[in-house]
Every structure is written in C-alpha cells, then in structure tokens.
C-alpha cells in the first residue's frame, strides 16, 4: 500500500527512526566524539518525494530542512 504523503503537507510530524546513528564532535580540539542513536525526527512536512520526506525543523533557534528516507522510518505520528 502506498500512502499519499502530500495530503499531510503542512502538518507537524514525529518520525520514529529505525536504527540509525550520529556523531557529535566536542568544541575543544582533541575531545573525543560522542556517538548516539537517532531515535526520532520532528518537524513540519514540507515535501514528499518518491524516496522520502522533507521536514522543516527548528533547533537552537535555527530553521533547517531534514530529508528522511522511507527506508529509515519505523513509525510516524501526524498532528
């Protein structure tokens, strides 16, 4: 079954991710990087493509776009 994501453009979403990992490097030179599991992505659906979704998200008072491939999505909550 294919879902028409376009009907949810402009809606807020919480996307629970399948296993996916990221890394954060410290501010001080020589500081060890911290690896963490990316559990979810949150934002407003901006665009839907054949291979994933674009979310508009905010962090630290900055707006940015996030591409989430369908293969990384475990569950979606739509508000």
PyMOL commands that set and color helices and strands:
alter all, ss='L'
color gray80, all
select helices_A, chain A and resi 5-8+70-72
alter helices_A, ss='H'
color red, helices_A
select strands_A, chain A and resi 12-17+21-24+34-37+40-48+52-59+62-69+73-78
alter strands_A, ss='S'
color yellow, strands_A
deselect
rebuild
show_as cartoon
